[in-house]
Amino acid sequence: MKIQDAIILRIEQLCIERNMTKYDLFKASGVPQSTLTSIKKKRSGSVKIITLYWICEGFEISLEEFFQSPLFKRENIDE
């Protein structure tokens, strides 16, 4: 899978684990709902690292914790 797909899946996974809606994530992170929707629908070619940083802040995790998911293992990424 592509990195962008792994990021989308990881955000969805964390929302499910924390029982958070997109609105809850917006409130916790400050990342506008429109941006969260754009990420999910792949409207941009990539996710800015600062946006991902604020999303992680909303989940109360570090960027390192975000990327520790098996989704990001080399064998799962084909870019």
CNS distance restraints for C-alpha pairs under 8 A (distance, minus, plus):
assign (resid   1 and name CA) (resid   5 and name CA) 6.34 0.50 0.50
assign (resid   1 and name CA) (resid   6 and name CA) 6.85 0.50 0.50
assign (resid   1 and name CA) (resid  76 and name CA) 6.14 0.50 0.50
assign (resid   1 and name CA) (resid  77 and name CA) 5.00 0.50 0.50
assign (resid   1 and name CA) (resid  78 and name CA) 5.54 0.50 0.50
assign (resid   1 and name CA) (resid  79 and name CA) 7.54 0.50 0.50
assign (resid   2 and name CA) (resid   6 and name CA) 6.45 0.50 0.50
assign (resid   2 and name CA) (resid  77 and name CA) 5.58 0.50 0.50
assign (resid   2 and name CA) (resid  78 and name CA) 5.81 0.50 0.50
assign (resid   2 and name CA) (resid  79 and name CA) 5.65 0.50 0.50
assign (resid   3 and name CA) (resid   7 and name CA) 6.20 0.50 0.50
assign (resid   3 and name CA) (resid  72 and name CA) 7.43 0.50 0.50
assign (resid   3 and name CA) (resid  77 and name CA) 6.34 0.50 0.50
assign (resid   3 and name CA) (resid  79 and name CA) 7.24 0.50 0.50
assign (resid   4 and name CA) (resid   8 and name CA) 6.27 0.50 0.50
assign (resid   4 and name CA) (resid  42 and name CA) 7.78 0.50 0.50
assign (resid   4 and name CA) (resid  46 and name CA) 6.45 0.50 0.50
assign (resid   4 and name CA) (resid  47 and name CA) 7.31 0.50 0.50
assign (resid   5 and name CA) (resid   9 and name CA) 6.18 0.50 0.50
assign (resid   6 and name CA) (resid  10 and name CA) 6.01 0.50 0.50
assign (resid   6 and name CA) (resid  71 and name CA) 5.76 0.50 0.50
assign (resid   6 and name CA) (resid  72 and name CA) 6.66 0.50 0.50
assign (resid   7 and name CA) (resid  11 and name CA) 6.19 0.50 0.50
assign (resid   8 and name CA) (resid  12 and name CA) 6.26 0.50 0.50
assign (resid   8 and name CA) (resid  39 and name CA) 6.96 0.50 0.50
assign (resid   8 and name CA) (resid  40 and name CA) 5.81 0.50 0.50
assign (resid   9 and name CA) (resid  13 and name CA) 5.99 0.50 0.50
assign (resid  10 and name CA) (resid  14 and name CA) 6.13 0.50 0.50
assign (resid  10 and name CA) (resid  66 and name CA) 7.46 0.50 0.50
assign (resid  10 and name CA) (resid  69 and name CA) 7.57 0.50 0.50
assign (resid  10 and name CA) (resid  71 and name CA) 7.43 0.50 0.50
assign (resid  11 and name CA) (resid  15 and name CA) 6.18 0.50 0.50
assign (resid  12 and name CA) (resid  16 and name CA) 6.27 0.50 0.50
assign (resid  13 and name CA) (resid  17 and name CA) 6.15 0.50 0.50
assign (resid  14 and name CA) (resid  18 and name CA) 6.04 0.50 0.50
assign (resid  14 and name CA) (resid  59 and name CA) 7.44 0.50 0.50
assign (resid  15 and name CA) (resid  19 and name CA) 5.66 0.50 0.50
assign (resid  15 and name CA) (resid  20 and name CA) 4.68 0.50 0.50
assign (resid  15 and name CA) (resid  21 and name CA) 6.45 0.50 0.50
assign (resid  15 and name CA) (resid  22 and name CA) 7.77 0.50 0.50
assign (resid  15 and name CA) (resid  25 and name CA) 7.69 0.50 0.50
assign (resid  16 and name CA) (resid  20 and name CA) 6.35 0.50 0.50
assign (resid  20 and name CA) (resid  24 and name CA) 5.44 0.50 0.50
assign (resid  20 and name CA) (resid  25 and name CA) 6.38 0.50 0.50
assign (resid  21 and name CA) (resid  25 and name CA) 6.29 0.50 0.50
assign (resid  22 and name CA) (resid  26 and name CA) 6.15 0.50 0.50
assign (resid  22 and name CA) (resid  33 and name CA) 6.74 0.50 0.50
assign (resid  22 and name CA) (resid  36 and name CA) 7.27 0.50 0.50
assign (resid  23 and name CA) (resid  27 and name CA) 6.22 0.50 0.50
assign (resid  23 and name CA) (resid  33 and name CA) 6.67 0.50 0.50
assign (resid  24 and name CA) (resid  28 and name CA) 6.14 0.50 0.50
assign (resid  25 and name CA) (resid  29 and name CA) 5.81 0.50 0.50
assign (resid  25 and name CA) (resid  30 and name CA) 7.79 0.50 0.50
assign (resid  25 and name CA) (resid  31 and name CA) 7.70 0.50 0.50
assign (resid  25 and name CA) (resid  55 and name CA) 7.30 0.50 0.50
assign (resid  25 and name CA) (resid  58 and name CA) 6.00 0.50 0.50
assign (resid  25 and name CA) (resid  59 and name CA) 7.42 0.50 0.50
assign (resid  26 and name CA) (resid  30 and name CA) 5.16 0.50 0.50
assign (resid  26 and name CA) (resid  31 and name CA) 5.17 0.50 0.50
assign (resid  26 and name CA) (resid  32 and name CA) 5.73 0.50 0.50
assign (resid  26 and name CA) (resid  33 and name CA) 5.82 0.50 0.50
assign (resid  26 and name CA) (resid  36 and name CA) 7.86 0.50 0.50
assign (resid  26 and name CA) (resid  58 and name CA) 7.69 0.50 0.50
assign (resid  27 and name CA) (resid  31 and name CA) 7.77 0.50 0.50
assign (resid  27 and name CA) (resid  58 and name CA) 7.85 0.50 0.50
assign (resid  28 and name CA) (resid  57 and name CA) 7.62 0.50 0.50
assign (resid  28 and name CA) (resid  58 and name CA) 4.43 0.50 0.50
assign (resid  28 and name CA) (resid  59 and name CA) 7.39 0.50 0.50
assign (resid  29 and name CA) (resid  54 and name CA) 5.35 0.50 0.50
assign (resid  29 and name CA) (resid  55 and name CA) 5.33 0.50 0.50
assign (resid  29 and name CA) (resid  56 and name CA) 7.55 0.50 0.50
assign (resid  29 and name CA) (resid  57 and name CA) 5.91 0.50 0.50
assign (resid  29 and name CA) (resid  58 and name CA) 3.91 0.50 0.50
assign (resid  29 and name CA) (resid  59 and name CA) 7.57 0.50 0.50
assign (resid  30 and name CA) (resid  54 and name CA) 7.11 0.50 0.50
assign (resid  30 and name CA) (resid  55 and name CA) 7.99 0.50 0.50
assign (resid  30 and name CA) (resid  58 and name CA) 7.68 0.50 0.50
assign (resid  31 and name CA) (resid  35 and name CA) 6.61 0.50 0.50
assign (resid  31 and name CA) (resid  36 and name CA) 6.98 0.50 0.50
assign (resid  31 and name CA) (resid  51 and name CA) 6.97 0.50 0.50
assign (resid  31 and name CA) (resid  54 and name CA) 6.75 0.50 0.50
assign (resid  31 and name CA) (resid  55 and name CA) 6.78 0.50 0.50
assign (resid  32 and name CA) (resid  36 and name CA) 6.48 0.50 0.50
assign (resid  33 and name CA) (resid  37 and name CA) 6.07 0.50 0.50
assign (resid  34 and name CA) (resid  38 and name CA) 6.09 0.50 0.50
assign (resid  35 and name CA) (resid  39 and name CA) 6.20 0.50 0.50
assign (resid  36 and name CA) (resid  40 and name CA) 6.29 0.50 0.50
assign (resid  37 and name CA) (resid  41 and name CA) 6.06 0.50 0.50
assign (resid  38 and name CA) (resid  42 and name CA) 5.81 0.50 0.50
assign (resid  38 and name CA) (resid  43 and name CA) 5.01 0.50 0.50
assign (resid  38 and name CA) (resid  44 and name CA) 6.79 0.50 0.50
assign (resid  39 and name CA) (resid  43 and name CA) 6.44 0.50 0.50
assign (resid  39 and name CA) (resid  44 and name CA) 6.94 0.50 0.50
assign (resid  39 and name CA) (resid  46 and name CA) 7.98 0.50 0.50
assign (resid  39 and name CA) (resid  47 and name CA) 6.82 0.50 0.50
assign (resid  42 and name CA) (resid  46 and name CA) 7.84 0.50 0.50
assign (resid  47 and name CA) (resid  51 and name CA) 6.83 0.50 0.50
assign (resid  47 and name CA) (resid  52 and name CA) 6.87 0.50 0.50
assign (resid  48 and name CA) (resid  52 and name CA) 6.39 0.50 0.50
assign (resid  49 and name CA) (resid  53 and name CA) 6.01 0.50 0.50
assign (resid  50 and name CA) (resid  54 and name CA) 6.35 0.50 0.50
assign (resid  51 and name CA) (resid  55 and name CA) 6.25 0.50 0.50
assign (resid  52 and name CA) (resid  56 and name CA) 6.14 0.50 0.50
assign (resid  52 and name CA) (resid  63 and name CA) 7.66 0.50 0.50
assign (resid  53 and name CA) (resid  57 and name CA) 6.27 0.50 0.50
assign (resid  53 and name CA) (resid  62 and name CA) 7.67 0.50 0.50
assign (resid  53 and name CA) (resid  63 and name CA) 6.32 0.50 0.50
assign (resid  54 and name CA) (resid  58 and name CA) 6.23 0.50 0.50
assign (resid  55 and name CA) (resid  59 and name CA) 6.47 0.50 0.50
assign (resid  56 and name CA) (resid  60 and name CA) 5.97 0.50 0.50
assign (resid  56 and name CA) (resid  61 and name CA) 5.24 0.50 0.50
assign (resid  56 and name CA) (resid  62 and name CA) 5.91 0.50 0.50
assign (resid  56 and name CA) (resid  63 and name CA) 6.23 0.50 0.50
assign (resid  56 and name CA) (resid  66 and name CA) 6.97 0.50 0.50
assign (resid  57 and name CA) (resid  61 and name CA) 5.99 0.50 0.50
assign (resid  57 and name CA) (resid  62 and name CA) 7.05 0.50 0.50
assign (resid  61 and name CA) (resid  65 and name CA) 6.03 0.50 0.50
assign (resid  61 and name CA) (resid  66 and name CA) 6.85 0.50 0.50
assign (resid  62 and name CA) (resid  66 and name CA) 6.33 0.50 0.50
assign (resid  63 and name CA) (resid  67 and name CA) 6.33 0.50 0.50
assign (resid  64 and name CA) (resid  68 and name CA) 6.20 0.50 0.50
assign (resid  65 and name CA) (resid  69 and name CA) 7.55 0.50 0.50
assign (resid  67 and name CA) (resid  72 and name CA) 6.25 0.50 0.50
assign (resid  68 and name CA) (resid  72 and name CA) 7.11 0.50 0.50
assign (resid  69 and name CA) (resid  73 and name CA) 7.60 0.50 0.50
assign (resid  70 and name CA) (resid  76 and name CA) 7.89 0.50 0.50
assign (resid  71 and name CA) (resid  76 and name CA) 6.25 0.50 0.50
assign (resid  71 and name CA) (resid  77 and name CA) 7.85 0.50 0.50
assign (resid  72 and name CA) (resid  76 and name CA) 6.37 0.50 0.50
assign (resid  72 and name CA) (resid  77 and name CA) 6.56 0.50 0.50
assign (resid  73 and name CA) (resid  77 and name CA) 6.75 0.50 0.50
assign (resid  74 and name CA) (resid  78 and name CA) 7.93 0.50 0.50
